[in-house]
Amino acid sequence: MTTTCRRLLTAIVVAGFALRLGWALGVRPEAPWDWADSGDQFSYYHYGSEIARGRGYVSYITGQATAYYPIGYPALLGALYFVALHTPITNDLMLVTALFHVVLSTASILLVFVVGRAMAGVRVGLIAAAVLAGFPNLVYQVSSVQLETTFIFLVLAALAVIVTHDWATGPPSHRRVLAFGVAMGVAVVVRPFAAVLIVGLVGALAAVRIPWRRVAVLAFLPVGVIVAMSVPWTIRNAVQLDAFVPSSTNMGDTLCIDRNLDAKGGFRFADHDGCVDPDLPEVERNQGNTKKAISFVLHHPDRELLQIVRRARIMFGGDHDGIEAVQTLGGGEMLTPRMVDATETFADRYFFAVLALAVVGLPTYFRHDGRPARLIALSGLVGLLVIPLLLWGNPRFHLPLAPFMALSAAGAIDAGWRWRDRGKVVPTP
């Protein structure tokens, strides 16, 4: 990479960091007070605080051990909060959360460059980094207590580990695949959807034309690491909940929310006739709601297709969830109506522009040279798109797609650049 490109990358990362830090210091909501107002944010903050204070992962509703949310994000917050509470740095846990998000969100800019360079060259990597650096909703998210900032970083970290291998030399070493597994393991305990990258790894290994037995061995290594990293949490749940729960008990609720004949595609409480009695113990409720959701899909496949369309409309209907998130934290609405309108409008317009470019740039994932890195990134794009469409409609669910959209949009911009310069002798950076 040339000196000019390094300077451009540095400028992009510094600008992205400045935007995020400025927002984090300027928009300082109070800690969430109540689940009814703040939803998942209250739960993440509460459980992180409880873990930091040594009180464990105990439901604030039942007073008993819970596994309703995957342990990853609350545990990360718990570790941060423990350090904050036991050092003289600061006891402001919301500031600690925001600064943690600033670091991870800024690191994601650098990581998307690394992935983009491996996929399609330095210029695509730089453009993707610039697009991600300026993504308004990703800036807004740093002041929230939502897990998307962390999840995006972890997915990109796992991608960066594996795509930076020189695939022209053959398959990656066992050491690199194990490192990929460790990164994947952390991502999976935060949100299990990250496991879709394993599919991309299998495709990439097959693309370098090695025997299927070796493909199986190399794919098994990260899967084994992920399973091993999930064992302690699974044992804890077996002891505390007397059930096999490798991740969480909220999947049943998530699946049944949008599955009955009155469903409209968006959020509802899991207390309608498409779900079991909400007062059942969480393990029994999780199992019952999962069965009811599967049964509904099998008996109403046409309705399920309609719901997928409705979920997609909600999921891609806008991109200002970060503003709504900070407005629902403790202390109530802190931004003026004029500021809310301006920030939401800007975020939505930026998102729709990137989305349009991303659609045009989809061939970036299918270019003729067939780099295996593209197959792995493509598995993330497809998986993180399809899985939410099988749940219920929420604009926040498209956030993990932001780096993949940035990569695709960068491909479109790069293609336009090359078309403009066709016939000229232009040095490739």
N, C-alpha and C positions, 0 to 999 in steps of 0.2 A: 504494500500500500504506500502511495506517495506521501510526501510531507504535506502537500496541499490537502489531501484526503484526511489525513490525521487531524489537521487543523479544523477542517470542516466538521468532523465527527466530534471533536472536543467542543466546538462552538455549539453544536446541536445539543449535546449532553448538558453543557453548562446552562444553556437557555431553558431546557426542560427542567433542570433542577431549580433554577430561579423561579420559574412559574409555579412549581409545586411548593417550594418553600414559602414563597410569598403568599400563596393561598392558605397554606397551613397556619401561618402566623397571623394572617388577616382575618380568617374565618375560624373562630374558636368557639364552637358550640360547647355547652356543658354536657356532662356525662348523662346518658339516658336514665330516666327515672322509672319508666313503666313500660312493660311489654306492649300494652295496648297502643301506646303512642309510637314507640320506636321499633317494634317487631324484632326481627333477628338481631338488630344492632344491640338491643338491650340484652338479649341472651348471650351474645358473644362477650360483651363487656362484663356482664355479671359473672359468667363462668370463668372468664380470665381472671377477674379480681378474686374470686373464691379460691381458685387454684393457687394464685400468688400468696394468699393468706393461709394456705395449708388446710383449707376446708374441703377440698376435693371437688368432684363434679357431681353435685347434688341438685336435684330439681328444685327450683323456687316455687313450684306449684304443689308438688307432693311431699317435699322434704326428704325424698329417697334418692338413692343413686340413679342416675339417668345416663342414657347414651343417645339422646334425641338428636343431637348434632354430632357430626364427626369431630373427633377430639383435636385434630390438627391445629385449627386456627385458635380455639380457646387456649390450647396448651402453649402456642407461641406467644399469645398475649399474656398468659400467666407467667411465662419466663421473663418477659419484658417488665411486667408490673412488679414481679418479685425484686428485680434489680432496682427499679425505681423506688420501691418502698423501703429498701434496705440500704440505700446509699443517699448521700446528701445532694444528689444531682437535682431531682425534682420529684414531688409527689403528685404532680398533675398528670394523671394517667391518660387523659384525653390528648394532652400535648405529646406524651410519649407515643401514643398510638399514631398520631398524625406524622410525627417525625420518622417513625418506623415506616409508614407508608411512603413518605417522601423518598427515603433511601431506596426502597424496593421499586417504586415507580420509576425513579431515575435510572436504576440499574437495568430495568426492563428496556429502556431506550437503547442502551449499549448492547443488550442481548439481542434485540431485534435486528440491529445492524449485523451482528455476528451470524445470525441465522440467514438474513437476506444475502449477505456476501457468499455464504456457502451455497445458497440456492441459485443465485443468478448474477453474482459479481458485486464488486465494491459499490458501484453507482446505485444499484437497486438497494443495497444495504443502507447507504446514506439517505436515500429518499425515504425509505421505510422508517428509519430512525427519526427523521424530521417530521414525518406525518404523526408518528406516535408521540413525539415530544410535545406537539401542539394540540393533541386530542383533548378538547375541553373537559369532557366528562371524566377522563382519567385524572385530570388535574383536580376536579371537584371532589373526586372520591377520596383524596388523601385525608380530608377532614372528617370522614365518616368512620363508622366501625363496621364496615362491610368487608367481606373476605376477598372480594374480587381482585384488589390490588396485589394481595399476597399470592393468590392463585395464578394470576397472569405471570408474575415473576417466576414462580416455581415451574410452570409449564415451559416458559422460555429457557430457564436454566437447564431443564432436562433436554430440551431440543438442542441447545448450544453444545452440550456435552457430546451428543452423538453425531450431529451434522457436521461438526468441525473435523471429523475423521476424513482422511484422504481416501475416499471410496475407490479411486482409480487403482489403489494398491491392493484391493480386495476387502474382505470383511474387517470390522474393527477388532481390536484385541479383547481378550477376556477382561482385562483391567478396565478398559473404557466402557465396555458393556455393563460391568458391575457398577461403575461410577454413574452410568445412566440409570441403573436400577435404584441406586440410593436417592438420586434426585427425583426419580419417579415416585419412590416410596414416600418421600415427604409430601409431594404434590397429592398423592392418592389419599393420605390421611387427612389432608385439608379438604379435598373434594374428589371422590372416587372417579369422576368423569375423566381425569387425566390418564387413566389406564388405556385410553384409545390409542395413545402413541405406540403401544406395543404392536398394534396392527401395522402401523407404518414401518416399524423396525423389521417386522417379518417381510414386508414388501420390499424394503431396501436390501435386505439380505438375499432375497430371491433374485433381485435385479442384478446382483453381481455374480450370479450363476455359480453358486456353490452347492454342494450336495444338500439335499433336504435334511439329512441327519444332522449336518452341522448347523443348518438354519434352526432346527429344533433346539439344539444345545445352546446356541447363542441367544435364542429367544427365551429359553427357560431361565437363564441366569438372572435377568432383571425381574422376571416374574417371581423367582425364588426370593430375591432380595425384598420385593414388595410384600410378599407373604410373611417373611421373617420380621419385617418392621411392623406388621399389623398384629403379630402374635401377642405382644404384651397387652394391647388394648382388648383383643378378643378374650384373653384369659380373664382380664379384669371384669369384662361384661358377663362371662360365664359364671364368675363367682358372685358378682353383685346382682345380676339380673336373672341368673339361672337359665340362660339361653345362649345360643350361638349367634353373636352379633359382631361380625368382623368390622363393621363401619358405624352404622347409626340405625336408629329406629324411626326415623322420620320419612323414610322412603314410601311407606304405605300411605301416609297422609298426602305426600306429594303426588302420588299416582292417582289417588281417588278424587282429589280436589276437582278436577275438570272432567269427571267421568260419570255423568248421569244425563238424562234427557233434558234437564233444565240448564246444563252447563253452557257458558258463553265464551269460554276460552281463557278467562282471567282468574284471579285469585278469589277464593271463597274459603270460609272455614270448613273443616272436614267434619261437618255435622249434618249433612244432607243424606238422602236415601242411597246415594252412591257410596257411602262410607259406613263403617260399623259404628257402634255406640262410642262416642268420643270419651266416655268416662271409663272405658276399659283400660287395664294396665297397658303401658306403652308397647311392650313386646307383643302382647296379644292383639292390640289395636294395629300394630304394624303388619302383622301377618294377615289379619282379617282384611285390612284395606288393600293390601297387595293382591289378595285373591279376588276381591270384588272388582278391582280395576281391570285385572286380566280378563275376568269373566265378561265385563262390560264390552271390552274391545272385541272379544271373540263373538259376542252376540250382536254387536252393532258396528261392524267394520266400516260401513258407509258413514256413520256418525263420527267415528274416529277420524276419518279423512277430513271431514268438515271441521272438526276441532283443531286439527293440525294447521289448517289454513287460518283459522281464527287466532290460534296461538302465535303464528308467524306475524300476523298483522299487529298484534299487541307487542310482540318481542322487538319488531323493527319499526314501531310507530314513532319512536323518538329516542333521544339519547341525553336526557338531563336528570337521570336518576340520582346523581350525586348531589344536586341541589335539593331534591325532595328529601334525601337522606339527612342532610345537615339540618333541614328545617324541622324534622321530626325528632331531633335529639333533645336532651334536657334543656329547659329554659324556653322552649317554644320557638316560634319563628323568629329568626335573628336577622334575616335579610329583608330589605324593603321590597315591596311589590315591584317597584321599577327595576331593582337589581335582579330580582327573580326573573322577570320577563326578559331582560336583556341577556342574562347568562343562559337561560334555557333556550332562547331563540338562537343564540350564537352556537350553542352546543348542537342543537338539532340540525342547523344548516351545515355545519362542519361534518357531522356524521353522514348526512345524506350525500354530500359531495364525495366523501371518501367511499361510501357504499357504492355509488355509481361508478367511480374509478375502479373499485375492487371487482365489480362484475366484469367490466371491460378487461381488466388485467388478469382474469382467471387463467388464461393460457400460461402465465408465469409458472404455474404448478405443473404444466404439461409440456414444457419446451422440448424440442427434438433431441437434445443431448441426454435427456433422461437421468439427470443427477439423482442418485438415491436420496439425497437430502430433501429433495422436493416431495418424495413419496412420504417421508416421515412427517413433514410439515403439513402435507395434504391430509394425512390421517387426523391431525389435530383440528384442521379446519372443518372437515366433514363431521367428525365425532362431536365437536363442541357446538356444531350447528344442529345436528340431528337429535342428540339426546335431550336438549331443552324442549324441542318441539314435541317430544313424547311425554312431557310433564304437564305444565300449564303455562299460560302466557305471562311473561314478566319482562319488561324492557331491560332489567338488570341482567337477565340471562344471556344477552348478546355481548356483554362486556368482555368475556374471555376471547371473543372473536376479534377484538380490536387489533392485536398485533398481526393476525393473519390477514385482516382487511388491509392493514398498512402495507404488508408485503405485496399483496395483490395490486393495490393501488400504485405502489412504487413500480411494479412491473408495467402497468399501463403508462405511467409517466415516462419511464425509460424507453418504452416502445415508441411513444410519440417523439421523444428526443431523437432516437435513432432514425425514425422516418424523416424528421426534419433535416437531419444531417446526412441523409443517404447521398451517396455520390461524392461526399467530401471526405478528406482524409483527416479523421479526428482521432487523437490518441485515446485509448480506453483507459480509464483510471484504474 
